[in-house]
Each structure stands twice: as structure tokens, then as C-alpha cells.
Amino acid sequence: MNDLRELIGKEVTVYIEDKKEDVFLGIRSIVTDVTINTHRFEEKSEPIYIEVQADPLTDLPKGVDYQDFDFIPLENITK
């Protein structure tokens, strides 16, 4: 868990789906929080979901909203 918290404040590339164009866009961002969701793991033996919240560092292209940065799966970010 501590290793994941080290992501907070790091600059990363977030891959967000542009729903209008049906492509993923890489947007430079700063990680602001990390969430580990174990609810479904505890209740239904499903995978644990790790998500980050981020603030984009650039203006957003059309088709992408700031709310898209609230719950980003960990696999959708790179260094």
C-alpha cells in the first residue's frame, strides 16, 4: 500500500478513452489520490480494483471531461 501511495504527486501519462473518436488519448497528469476497492473482493471474490485520481496538466481535448480523471484504473497510467 505504501508503494502505491508513492504515486501521489508523480507526473504520469493517463490514457483516457475519447468516446466520440473511440480511441485512447495519453494526457500528462499529476496523481492526486490512490484508491483500493476491495468491496467486490470481500463480497463476491472478484478482483481487487486499484484506481488513481489525477489532475491533467494540459487543456483537455474535446470528448474528454475532467470527471474522466476521477477513477482511472491503474493499468491506464504509465510513467
C-alpha positions, 0 to 999 in steps of 0.5 A, a space after each residue: 500500500 505504501 508503494 502505491 501511495 508513492 504515486 501521489 504527486 508523480 507526473 504520469 501519462 493517463 490514457 483516457 478513452 475519447 468516446 466520440 473518436 473511440 480511441 485512447 488519448 495519453 494526457 500528462 497528469 499529476 496523481 492526486 489520490 490512490 484508491 483500493 476497492 476491495 468491496 467486490 473482493 470481500 463480497 463476491 471474490 472478484 478482483 481487487 480494483 486499484 484506481 488513481 485520481 489525477 489532475 491533467 496538466 494540459 487543456 483537455 481535448 474535446 470528448 474528454 471531461 475532467 470527471 474522466 480523471 476521477 477513477 482511472 484504473 491503474 493499468 491506464 497510467 504509465 510513467 
